[in-house]
Amino acid sequence: MPKPGVYRAGVPCWVVLTTPDPARARAFYGALFDWEFVPTGPGEAVATRYGAQVAAVERALAAEPPAGWTTFLTCPDPLRTATAVRAAGGRPVRGPYEVPDQGRAALAVDPLGARFGLWQAGTIDGAGLVDEPGALAWNEHLSPDPDAARAFYRLLFGYGYDRPRAGHTLARVAGLPACSIGPCRPGAGARWLAHFATEDTDRAAARLRGLGGTVLSGPAPAPFGRTALVRDDCGAEFVLVAVPTRDRAAAA
C-alpha cells in the first residue's frame, strides 16, 4: 500500500471534514470509499482504510462553514507560523491547540479567503496512506488571484514553483511536488480542494450520486487522471481522481 515518506514543512499532510451531521458523513464516506471510523470524541472520528488513518470527520462549530474539507499543511511550529500568517496578510482563526495523543494544530485563512490548517506532528505525522483508492491523492489551492496565493505561500513555506500551465502552477518543497495553485472557476471563492483517489472515476461518481451526492463537473480527462468535481450530501466539495491500481502500475 502506498505510504507517505516524511512530510516536509508546507506539504499537505492531512484533511478534516467539518460537517453539521458527522453520523451522516460517516455513512456517506463509508459507502463511497469503504472507510471505517474510530471515534475520537463527541461528533469526531478518524477515518481509516486498511487500518491506516486517511482523514478525520468532526462536527462544524457555529462559526465555521456548514460543510467542507480543510487541508492541513505540515508545520514544525504552529505558533510561529500563525504569526507569519498574520504578517503576510492572512488571519489566524484558531489555536494553536493540542490534539490529544496526536499533535498540535492551528487554523487560519489566507489573504484570498481560503481556510487551511497547520499540523505539527506528535505521534501522528499525517495521513498514513495516500495515492490509493479511498485515500488522499492531491491538494490544490484555487482562487481568483493565483499570483497572490503563490506569493503568500512562498513567504510562509518557501514554496518553489514550476512554470505555470494553463494558469496552474506546481508548488515544490525541497524540489519535490507538494501541491498546486491555480485559478478558481468564475463565481467560486478561494479554497483548498482535496482530491481523493479512486480506481474508476465514472463508477465512483455514479456511486456518489446514488448516495445523494452531486457531480458538479466531469468525469473528464485531466493531466494526472480522469477527474470529477463533486459534492457530498451535506455540501462539502472535493475531487475524485483515478489512480492506477497496484496491479496495473506493476504491469506498466
Salt bridges, closest charged atoms under 4 A:
GLU64 OE2 - ARG115 NH2 2.87
ASP77 OD2 - ARG80 NE 3.94
GLU98 OE2 - ARG104 NE 3.03
ASP110 OD2 - HIS141 NE2 2.71
GLU132 OE2 - ARG246 NH2 3.36
GLU140 OE2 - HIS168 ND1 2.85
GLU140 OE1 - HIS195 NE2 3.82
ASP147 OD1 - ARG150 NH2 2.40
ASP162 OD1 - ARG172 NE 2.84
ASP200 OD2 - ARG203 NH2 4.00
ASP202 OD1 - ARG226 NE 2.58
ASP233 OD2 - ARG24 NE 3.08
GLU237 OE2 - ARG185 NH2 3.61
GLU237 OE1 - ARG191 NH1 2.51
GLU237 OE2 - ARG231 NH2 2.85
